[in-house]
Amino acid sequence: MLITISGASGVGKDTVAKFLLEIFPNTAFLRSFTTREPRDSDIGYEYISEEEFSRMEQRGVFAWPVPAHGNKYGTLKSDLFNIGLDDEKIYLSVLVPEIVERARMYARRYKTGDVLSIYLYCSDKNILRSRLLERGEKDIERRIKDCLNWDRDARRLPFFIWVDNSGDLETTKKEVARLIKEAGFLDLE
C-alpha cells in the first residue's frame, strides 16, 4: 500500500510524513531523487546533480521524472515494484499532485495495492508567506501564486482527501493520522 502526501510549497508535507513514520511502526518512506538543495525538514530524498538526474532519466529508471520550481524530482520504477511485495509494509511518499495521478494508475496497473492520497493546503496566504520566508525561499509572491495554482489544479482530482494546514501543525498531524486510521490503512500502536 502507498500513502501519498501532496500539496504546494510550505504546507508541511515532510513534517507530516515524519510524524506518520514515527507513530505508525510498519511504514517506510518511498525515496525520491532530486536536484534541489537539502532542507532540514526533508526526508526520503537522495540529492543528485542535474547531470546525474539526466543520465538516470535517459536510462529510463524513473517512473515519473517531474520538474518543479526549477528542480527535478523522480521516483525509481524498481522501488515501486517493492510496494506490492510486502503486505505488512505501508509506503509513504511526498509527491506533487500531477504525479499522484500517475502513482495511482501505476498501482492499479501493477497491482501494488491501495493508494490513499492526502492533499495538504494552507488557506491563509499570510501564514503561507511567513512559512516560505522562514524557509528562505526567493520570489515569495511568485511561489504563493504557484501554490494557489497547484491547489486549484489539484481540485480537479477526485481522489484527494483535503486537509487545511493553516493552523496548528500538531492538530494537522493528528488529523492526517486519524484520516489514515479511519481509511483502514494503519492502526495506531
C-alpha positions as CSV (number, residue, x, y, z in Angstrom):
1,M,0.0,0.0,0.0
2,L,1.0,3.6,-0.6
3,I,0.1,6.8,1.2
4,T,0.8,9.9,-0.8
5,I,1.2,13.3,0.8
6,S,0.8,16.2,-1.6
7,G,0.5,19.9,-1.6
8,A,2.2,23.1,-2.7
9,S,5.3,24.6,-1.1
10,G,5.4,25.4,2.6
11,V,2.3,23.4,3.7
12,G,4.2,20.9,5.9
13,K,4.3,17.7,3.7
14,D,7.7,16.5,5.0
15,T,6.8,17.4,8.6
16,V,3.6,15.4,8.5
17,A,5.3,12.5,6.8
18,K,8.0,12.4,9.5
19,F,5.3,12.3,12.1
20,L,3.5,9.4,10.4
21,L,6.7,7.4,10.2
22,E,7.1,7.9,14.0
23,I,3.7,6.8,15.0
24,F,3.0,4.0,12.5
25,P,5.7,1.4,13.0
26,N,5.0,-0.5,9.8
27,T,5.6,2.5,7.5
28,A,8.6,3.2,5.3
29,F,9.5,6.1,3.1
30,L,9.5,5.7,-0.7
31,R,12.6,7.6,-1.6
32,S,12.8,10.2,-4.3
33,F,15.7,11.7,-6.1
34,T,16.0,15.5,-6.5
35,T,18.4,18.1,-7.9
36,R,17.4,20.7,-5.3
37,E,19.4,21.7,-2.2
38,P,18.6,19.8,1.0
39,R,16.3,21.4,3.7
40,D,16.3,20.5,7.4
41,S,12.7,19.3,7.1
42,D,13.4,16.9,4.2
43,I,13.0,13.1,4.4
44,G,13.4,10.4,1.9
45,Y,15.4,12.4,-0.7
46,E,18.6,11.5,-2.4
47,Y,20.3,14.6,-3.7
48,I,22.0,14.4,-7.0
49,S,23.3,16.7,-9.7
50,E,21.4,17.8,-12.7
51,E,23.8,15.8,-14.8
52,E,23.2,12.6,-12.8
53,F,19.5,13.1,-12.9
54,S,19.6,13.5,-16.7
55,R,21.7,10.3,-17.1
56,M,19.2,8.4,-14.9
57,E,16.3,9.9,-16.8
58,Q,17.9,8.8,-20.2
59,R,18.3,5.3,-18.8
60,G,14.5,5.3,-18.1
61,V,14.9,4.3,-14.4
62,F,12.3,6.9,-13.2
63,A,8.6,6.0,-13.1
64,W,7.8,9.8,-13.1
65,P,10.5,12.4,-13.5
66,V,9.0,15.8,-12.9
67,P,10.2,19.4,-12.9
68,A,9.0,21.7,-10.0
69,H,10.2,25.2,-9.1
70,G,13.4,24.9,-11.3
71,N,14.4,21.5,-9.8
72,K,13.8,17.9,-10.9
73,Y,12.3,15.0,-8.9
74,G,12.0,11.3,-9.7
75,T,10.9,8.0,-8.1
76,L,12.6,4.8,-9.3
77,K,10.5,2.2,-11.0
78,S,12.4,-0.5,-9.1
79,D,11.3,1.0,-5.8
80,L,7.7,1.0,-6.8
81,F,7.8,-2.7,-7.6
82,N,8.7,-3.4,-4.0
83,I,5.4,-1.8,-2.7
84,G,3.3,-4.9,-3.5
85,L,5.8,-7.4,-2.3
86,D,5.4,-6.9,1.5
87,D,1.7,-6.8,2.6
88,E,2.8,-5.7,6.1
89,K,4.6,-2.6,4.9
90,I,3.0,0.7,4.1
91,Y,5.0,3.1,2.0
92,L,4.8,6.9,2.3
93,S,5.7,9.3,-0.5
94,V,5.6,13.1,-0.8
95,L,4.6,13.8,-4.4
96,V,3.5,16.7,-6.4
97,P,-0.3,16.4,-7.3
98,E,0.0,15.5,-11.0
99,I,2.4,12.7,-10.1
100,V,-0.2,11.3,-7.6
101,E,-2.5,10.6,-10.5
102,R,0.4,8.6,-12.2
103,A,1.2,6.8,-9.0
104,R,-2.4,5.7,-8.6
105,M,-2.5,4.4,-12.2
106,Y,0.8,2.6,-11.7
107,A,-0.6,0.9,-8.6
108,R,-3.7,-0.3,-10.5
109,R,-1.6,-1.5,-13.5
110,Y,1.0,-3.4,-11.4
111,K,-1.4,-4.4,-8.6
112,T,0.9,-2.9,-5.9
113,G,-2.0,-2.3,-3.5
114,D,-4.2,0.5,-2.5
115,V,-3.3,4.2,-2.6
116,L,-4.5,6.7,-0.1
117,S,-3.9,10.3,-1.3
118,I,-3.8,13.3,1.1
119,Y,-3.5,16.9,0.0
120,L,-2.3,19.5,2.4
121,Y,-3.0,23.1,1.7
122,C,-2.8,26.4,3.5
123,S,-6.0,28.6,3.1
124,D,-4.3,31.6,4.8
125,K,-1.9,33.3,2.3
126,N,-0.2,35.2,5.2
127,I,0.7,32.0,7.0
128,L,2.0,30.5,3.8
129,R,4.0,33.7,3.1
130,S,5.6,33.5,6.5
131,R,6.5,29.8,6.1
132,L,8.1,30.4,2.8
133,L,10.1,33.4,4.2
134,E,11.1,31.3,7.1
135,R,12.5,28.7,4.7
136,G,14.5,31.3,2.9
137,E,12.6,31.0,-0.4
138,K,13.1,33.6,-3.1
139,D,10.4,35.4,-5.1
140,I,7.8,34.7,-2.5
141,E,4.8,36.2,-4.3
142,R,5.5,34.0,-7.4
143,R,5.7,31.0,-5.1
144,I,2.4,31.9,-3.5
145,K,0.8,32.2,-6.9
146,D,2.3,28.9,-7.9
147,C,0.9,27.3,-4.7
148,L,-2.6,28.6,-5.3
149,N,-2.4,27.3,-8.9
150,W,-1.3,23.9,-7.6
151,D,-4.2,23.9,-5.2
152,R,-6.7,24.8,-8.0
153,D,-5.3,22.2,-10.4
154,A,-5.4,19.5,-7.7
155,R,-9.1,20.2,-7.0
156,R,-9.9,18.5,-10.3
157,L,-8.5,15.2,-9.0
158,P,-11.4,13.5,-7.1
159,F,-9.3,11.1,-5.0
160,F,-7.6,13.6,-2.7
161,I,-8.5,13.9,1.0
162,W,-8.1,17.6,1.7
163,V,-6.5,18.8,5.0
164,D,-6.1,22.6,5.7
165,N,-2.8,23.2,7.5
166,S,-3.3,26.9,8.2
167,G,-3.5,26.4,11.9
168,D,-1.5,24.4,14.5
169,L,0.8,21.9,12.9
170,E,0.2,19.4,15.8
171,T,-3.5,19.4,15.1
172,T,-2.9,18.8,11.3
173,K,-0.6,15.9,12.1
174,K,-3.2,14.3,14.3
175,E,-5.9,14.9,11.7
176,V,-3.9,13.2,9.0
177,A,-3.2,10.2,11.3
178,R,-6.9,10.0,12.1
179,L,-7.8,10.0,8.4
180,I,-5.3,7.3,7.7
181,K,-6.6,5.1,10.5
182,E,-10.2,5.8,9.6
183,A,-9.4,4.7,6.0
184,G,-8.3,1.4,7.4
185,F,-4.7,1.8,6.3
186,L,-2.9,1.8,9.6
187,D,-3.6,1.2,13.3
188,L,-2.1,3.4,16.0
189,E,0.1,1.3,18.3
